[in-house]
């Protein structure tokens, strides 16, 4: 696994096919499309028109809506150009004009001169804000990749970890055969969703595929149907598969709490020893069911512990009473 870190994207990514929902087109400043956006927040220019540019962030998308365009229309051409030059030379990463508003000629000219990409969209500001923020959050989130298998079992995202050859893929295949879903095999791409959620998915190249020793590469979607796979899922549990060792102590009550840190998010982890004859798929199903019970407030191991403690206490009380009678 490699460490995740906040990434950046070029302004030009906003014009690529996977950003089609933004309906953006380039008006001017093509030379600046290699500029980078590093945070998912966008910015309304506001007071920058009056010369207060210190709060502008060079790594954010600036949005001009009706208020900004109307304000520019109240200025004479000299003041308008001066205000725009102060903003574009600050510098800023890019400017997007919403609602299909008519773009002042001076804005196009200044953006072309300063190599600030000027983009336009017919979307209303509120809808554009939401869509572009979602797009940026998705592509700028901290990321990492991890060797493992990721499955959706009864709606619970379970990441299977363990050394190569331990049986992760075979376990996942058995789960798929039982009606559960494969998210990723071999390499799981992980991204963080603020504040404390991690999402796992497969890389596009190996999506829906699984490697089974002796069979080779198989396509789960083709063999079991569309309902046997899903593109992404929240990682909620980690099952760490380890070779059974008689000398090791394993949790027998389910009271130990272990966590696996992934992109600084602590995910509950269960260590499952593997040996011949153990039905690993059934154990993973039970793990998912137990997790769902815990989410609803029912912790089986703790209920048993409390019951045992009461029984011991009652036994001690009866013994004390018998001693007093004697």
KAVEN-V28958 format. One record per backbone hydrogen bond with DSSP energy under -0.5 kcal/mol. CO is the residue of the C=O (numbers start at 0). NH is the residue of the N-H. Records with the same first field share a line. If there is no record, write none. Layout:
CO=NH ; NH
//
This chain:
4=142
8=36
9=12
10=13
11=14
12=15
15=18
16=19
18=21
19=22
22=121
24=119
27=117
28=31
29=32
31=34
32=11
34=10
36=8
40=60
42=62
44=47
45=48
46=49 ; 51
47=50
50=52
52=55
55=57
56=59
58=37 ; 38
59=92 ; 93
60=42
61=95
62=44 ; 64
63=97
64=68
65=69
66=70
67=71
68=72
69=73
70=73
71=74
75=79
76=80
77=81
78=82
79=83
80=84
81=85
82=86
83=87
84=88
86=89
87=91
92=116
93=61
94=118
95=63 ; 97
96=120
97=100
101=103
103=106 ; 107
104=108
105=109
106=110
107=111
108=112
109=113
110=114 ; 115
114=116
116=94 ; 118
117=26 ; 27
118=96
119=24
120=99
122=98
123=127
124=128
125=129
126=130
127=131
128=132
129=133
130=134
131=135
132=136
133=137
134=138
135=139
136=140
139=6
141=191
143=189
144=1
145=147 ; 187
147=185
148=159
149=182 ; 183
150=152 ; 157
151=153 ; 180
152=155
154=156
155=152 ; 157
156=158 ; 235 ; 236
157=150 ; 159
158=160 ; 238
159=148
160=240
162=165
166=170
167=171
168=172
169=173
170=174
171=175
172=176
173=177
174=179
175=178
180=151
181=229
183=149
184=186
185=147 ; 187
186=188 ; 202
187=145
188=200
189=143
190=198
191=193
192=196
196=192
197=234
198=190
199=232
200=188
202=205 ; 206
203=206
205=208
207=219 ; 220
209=211 ; 217
210=212
211=214 ; 215
215=211
217=209 ; 219
218=222
219=223 ; 224
220=224
224=227
225=228
227=181
230=201
232=199
233=235
236=158
237=239 ; 269
238=160 ; 240
239=271
241=273
244=247
255=257
257=268
259=261 ; 266
261=264
264=261 ; 266
266=259
267=237
268=257
269=239 ; 271
270=272
271=241
273=243
274=277
277=279
278=282
279=283
280=284
281=285
282=286
283=287
284=288
285=289
286=290
287=291
288=292
289=293
290=294
291=295
292=297
293=296
296=298
297=299
298=302
299=303
300=304
301=305
302=306
303=307
304=308
305=309
306=310
307=311
308=312
309=313
310=314
311=315
312=316
313=317
314=318
315=319
316=320
317=321
318=322
319=323
320=324
321=325
//
